[in-house]
Amino acid sequence: MKLMTRVALMAFLFLMFGGLAGIGMGLAAIGAGIGIGLIGHSALAGIARQPEQAGAIRGTMILMAALVEGVALIAVVFCLVLSFIA
């Protein structure tokens, strides 16, 4: 493969994966925000229906929010790695 073809291919891949990595990081942050919002909404609705179960519902809500945030953090780190590699 000629040098100019390799350079053009590398530039194309950098632009493609670099831009997609940025979009991926944004989508991960938006998805985590929506997920945690839905968890909070459902927990508050559950507590309103059964106030005596507030402690159990709150503990489950915190656990689920932490798991959603962990997945979002892994997605952001993965996108950062992709953007630095490309």
C-alpha positions as CSV (number, residue, x, y, z in Angstrom):
1,M,0.0,0.0,0.0
2,K,1.3,3.4,-0.9
3,L,2.3,5.8,1.9
4,M,-0.3,8.4,0.9
5,T,-3.1,5.8,0.9
6,R,-2.0,4.7,4.4
7,V,-2.0,8.2,5.7
8,A,-5.4,8.9,4.2
9,L,-6.8,5.7,5.7
10,M,-5.3,6.6,9.1
11,A,-6.7,10.1,8.9
12,F,-10.2,8.8,7.9
13,L,-10.2,6.3,10.8
14,F,-9.1,8.9,13.3
15,L,-11.9,11.3,12.2
16,M,-14.4,8.5,12.2
17,F,-13.6,6.9,15.6
18,G,-12.7,10.2,17.3
19,G,-16.1,11.7,16.4
20,L,-17.9,8.5,17.2
21,A,-16.2,8.3,20.6
22,G,-17.3,11.8,21.5
23,I,-20.9,10.9,20.5
24,G,-20.6,7.7,22.5
25,M,-19.5,9.6,25.6
26,G,-22.4,12.0,25.3
27,L,-24.9,9.2,24.8
28,A,-23.5,7.4,27.9
29,A,-23.9,10.5,30.0
30,I,-27.5,11.1,28.7
31,G,-28.4,7.5,29.2
32,A,-27.2,7.4,32.7
33,G,-29.1,10.6,33.5
34,I,-32.3,9.2,32.1
35,G,-31.8,5.9,33.9
36,I,-31.1,7.4,37.3
37,G,-34.1,9.7,36.8
38,L,-36.4,6.8,36.0
39,I,-35.0,4.9,39.0
40,G,-35.7,7.9,41.3
41,H,-39.2,8.3,39.9
42,S,-40.1,4.6,40.4
43,A,-38.7,4.6,43.9
44,L,-40.6,7.7,44.9
45,A,-43.8,6.2,43.4
46,G,-43.2,3.0,45.3
47,I,-42.6,4.8,48.6
48,A,-45.7,6.8,48.1
49,R,-47.7,3.6,47.6
50,Q,-46.1,1.7,50.5
51,P,-44.5,4.1,53.0
52,E,-43.6,1.3,55.4
53,Q,-41.2,-0.2,52.8
54,A,-39.3,3.1,52.4
55,G,-36.0,1.7,53.7
56,A,-35.9,-1.3,51.5
57,I,-37.0,0.7,48.4
58,R,-34.4,3.4,49.2
59,G,-31.6,0.8,49.5
60,T,-32.5,-0.8,46.3
61,M,-32.7,2.6,44.6
62,I,-29.2,3.5,45.7
63,L,-27.8,0.2,44.5
64,M,-29.5,0.4,41.1
65,A,-28.3,4.0,40.7
66,A,-24.8,3.0,41.5
67,L,-24.9,0.2,38.9
68,V,-26.3,2.5,36.2
69,E,-23.6,5.1,37.0
70,G,-20.9,2.3,36.9
71,V,-22.0,1.2,33.4
72,A,-22.0,4.8,32.2
73,L,-18.5,5.3,33.6
74,I,-17.2,2.2,31.9
75,A,-18.8,3.4,28.6
76,V,-17.1,6.8,28.9
77,V,-13.7,5.2,29.7
78,F,-14.1,2.9,26.7
79,C,-14.9,5.8,24.4
80,L,-11.9,7.8,25.8
81,V,-9.7,4.8,25.0
82,L,-11.1,4.6,21.5
83,S,-10.5,8.3,20.9
84,F,-6.9,8.0,22.1
85,I,-6.2,4.9,20.0
86,A,-7.7,6.3,16.8
